Amino acid sequence: MPETKRPLRILVAKVGLDGHDRGAKIIATALRDAGMEVIYTGLRQTPEMVVNAALQEDVDAIGISILSGAHMTIFPKIIALMKTKNMHDVLLTGGGIIPDEDMKALNDLGVGKLFAPGTPTTDIAAYIREWVGVNRSF
């Protein structure tokens, strides 16, 4: 019998003191509806908590929702922790209120594509599928 591919596993998190999680919940639901297995960590996570959960859950991607303005602190911390844990084949992506020039700087650090509010959830799901298909082997 042929081996069945497991669904993509995505961890969705809110890091820091940002208490607005509606967008994260919408993304989590949309990714689940797109056939992905979603682990939602909830509010007020630390970068360490996110990376540890991603390791424990063996995820293909981490999605960070951020509206607090702390993106230039949080994303670099998470990507650095991922590198120390050899998570080179796990996508770090996310979205929220992030200026274009900051998105570019974060991409240069190794963060994947970042999405602005209003991005169709189908675009986000397609990006994750494409990235994982190219960068992860099962």
PLY file of the C-alpha trace (Angstrom):
ply
format ascii 1.0
element vertex 138
property float x
property float y
property float z
element edge 137
property int vertex1
property int vertex2
end_header
0.00 0.00 0.00
1.46 3.44 -0.89
2.58 5.69 1.94
0.11 8.47 2.74
1.52 11.95 3.11
0.69 13.54 6.42
-0.98 16.95 6.42
1.28 19.93 6.80
1.71 20.90 10.46
1.64 24.62 11.19
2.15 26.35 14.54
0.35 29.69 14.84
1.38 31.96 17.71
0.98 35.41 19.24
4.23 36.55 20.80
4.64 39.22 23.45
1.97 41.35 25.03
-0.15 41.79 21.91
-3.62 40.72 23.05
-5.38 40.92 19.68
-5.78 37.36 18.43
-8.72 37.58 16.05
-6.45 37.59 12.98
-4.40 34.67 14.26
-7.57 32.66 14.86
-8.86 33.48 11.36
-5.55 32.33 9.83
-5.50 29.19 11.97
-9.02 28.30 10.88
-8.29 29.04 7.20
-5.17 26.86 7.24
-7.10 24.07 8.93
-9.83 24.41 6.30
-7.09 24.16 3.65
-6.22 20.70 5.01
-3.34 21.62 7.31
-2.98 20.52 10.90
-2.79 23.68 13.01
-1.45 24.06 16.52
-2.52 27.41 18.00
-0.45 28.35 21.04
-2.60 31.25 22.16
-1.62 34.65 23.50
1.49 35.97 25.24
4.03 33.44 24.06
7.77 34.05 24.28
10.08 33.30 21.35
11.50 30.40 23.39
8.03 28.97 24.00
7.20 29.17 20.28
10.41 27.45 19.14
10.12 24.75 21.81
6.50 24.06 20.85
7.47 23.91 17.18
10.16 21.34 17.96
7.83 19.25 20.14
5.08 19.31 17.53
7.44 18.63 14.59
5.92 21.44 12.54
6.66 22.38 8.94
6.03 26.07 9.52
5.64 28.67 12.23
3.25 31.57 11.67
3.54 34.61 13.93
0.74 37.17 14.11
2.02 40.52 15.31
0.28 43.85 15.67
2.31 45.31 18.53
5.13 46.90 16.55
7.71 44.57 18.10
8.32 42.63 14.88
11.96 43.81 14.58
12.67 42.27 17.99
10.48 39.16 17.92
11.19 37.75 14.46
15.01 38.04 14.75
14.89 36.33 18.17
12.77 33.46 16.84
14.92 32.97 13.72
18.08 32.97 15.90
16.57 30.35 18.22
15.51 28.26 15.22
19.07 28.35 13.87
20.52 27.20 17.20
18.07 24.27 17.16
18.98 23.37 13.54
15.45 24.10 12.34
16.71 25.14 8.90
13.89 23.36 7.08
11.05 24.96 9.08
9.42 28.04 7.58
9.06 31.13 9.77
6.35 33.33 8.33
3.72 35.65 9.69
1.85 38.82 9.29
0.39 41.90 10.82
1.23 45.58 10.83
4.77 45.49 9.42
6.16 48.26 7.19
7.51 47.15 3.79
11.10 48.14 4.64
10.94 46.06 7.83
9.52 43.11 5.88
12.53 43.29 3.54
14.99 43.47 6.46
13.33 40.46 8.11
13.36 38.51 4.84
17.10 39.22 4.60
17.52 37.62 8.05
15.84 34.43 6.88
12.21 35.09 7.74
9.86 33.92 4.98
7.24 36.01 3.26
5.26 38.27 5.60
1.63 39.13 4.96
-0.23 42.40 5.46
-3.79 42.55 6.81
-6.30 41.77 4.10
-4.17 39.18 2.31
-6.41 36.38 1.04
-5.97 33.35 3.25
-5.72 31.19 0.13
-2.53 33.08 -0.80
-1.04 32.34 2.62
-1.92 28.63 2.40
-0.50 28.41 -1.13
2.76 30.07 -0.05
3.18 27.67 2.87
2.48 24.63 0.68
4.93 25.80 -1.96
7.71 26.62 0.54
7.34 23.33 2.38
7.22 21.40 -0.89
10.56 22.89 -1.96
12.36 23.00 1.40
11.23 19.97 3.43
11.57 16.28 2.75
9.35 13.70 4.40
0 1
1 2
2 3
3 4
4 5
5 6
6 7
7 8
8 9
9 10
10 11
11 12
12 13
13 14
14 15
15 16
16 17
17 18
18 19
19 20
20 21
21 22
22 23
23 24
24 25
25 26
26 27
27 28
28 29
29 30
30 31
31 32
32 33
33 34
34 35
35 36
36 37
37 38
38 39
39 40
40 41
41 42
42 43
43 44
44 45
45 46
46 47
47 48
48 49
49 50
50 51
51 52
52 53
53 54
54 55
55 56
56 57
57 58
58 59
59 60
60 61
61 62
62 63
63 64
64 65
65 66
66 67
67 68
68 69
69 70
70 71
71 72
72 73
73 74
74 75
75 76
76 77
77 78
78 79
79 80
80 81
81 82
82 83
83 84
84 85
85 86
86 87
87 88
88 89
89 90
90 91
91 92
92 93
93 94
94 95
95 96
96 97
97 98
98 99
99 100
100 101
101 102
102 103
103 104
104 105
105 106
106 107
107 108
108 109
109 110
110 111
111 112
112 113
113 114
114 115
115 116
116 117
117 118
118 119
119 120
120 121
121 122
122 123
123 124
124 125
125 126
126 127
127 128
128 129
129 130
130 131
131 132
132 133
133 134
134 135
135 136
136 137
